[in-house]
């Protein structure tokens, strides 16, 4: 569990002009909800929110809301405009109840296949897992250095931290190494020429 906390202020005005003024003042509109609390419109300091987000979106932290007790929450969803946070949803959670979330993937290493001209493609940036809030990692590290040309990495092959289980499809494709487009096109051209050769021979036999 993260040791961080974030202070939030209640807000009552949802007009576009008010939300714009709020953002211009350095605060971000937010809402917190969950099975144990009603939806509460809030605002949080933009700089403090970024600090929390850097520790990991899936890590539980304390949300200090004026007029109520501290809430255990995670960042459930967010919106950005031009790379700047514009809204955030906090989900109140129970420390003793498993939580299913999508955790960011951190790729490490240079795929072996890229040394011979291959191109690695990261097809997923998050992985769906389930764990108690205290066991949820900020990110999941995935080593791709062993991937050779044509190799694929699926979800079931990823080593997860202790206490974390995979809920995504085991066959979900995470990354693979492919030949460069130029090589594939060249191979396609060779196949076309080979197919055309017998036709030329047939014409010559008629003569």
QUIJO-V49727 format. One record per backbone hydrogen bond with DSSP energy under -1.0 kcal/mol. CO is the residue of the C=O (numbers start at 1). NH is the residue of the N-H. If there is no record, write none. Layout:
<<CO NH> <CO NH>>
This chain:
<<4 62> <6 64> <8 66> <9 43> <15 19> <16 20> <17 21> <18 22> <19 23> <20 24> <21 25> <22 27> <23 26> <26 46> <28 44> <29 88> <30 42> <31 90> <32 40> <33 92> <34 37> <37 34> <40 32> <41 11> <42 30> <43 9> <44 28> <45 49> <46 50> <47 51> <48 52> <49 53> <50 54> <52 55> <53 56> <57 75> <60 2> <61 73> <62 6> <63 71> <64 8> <65 68> <71 63> <72 93> <73 61> <74 91> <77 89> <79 86> <79 87> <81 84> <84 81> <87 79> <88 31> <89 76> <89 77> <90 33> <91 74> <94 97> <99 131> <101 129> <103 127> <104 140> <106 142> <108 144> <111 114> <112 115> <113 118> <114 117> <119 178> <121 176> <125 105> <127 103> <128 167> <128 168> <129 101> <130 165> <131 99> <132 135> <140 106> <142 108> <144 147> <145 112> <147 113> <148 151> <151 177> <153 174> <153 175> <154 157> <155 158> <161 164> <165 130> <169 172> <170 156> <172 155> <174 123> <174 124> <175 153> <176 121> <177 150> <178 119> <180 184> <181 185> <182 186> <183 187> <184 188> <185 189> <186 190> <187 191> <188 192> <189 193> <190 194> <191 195> <192 196> <193 197> <196 200> <197 201> <198 202> <199 203> <200 204> <201 205> <202 206> <203 207>>
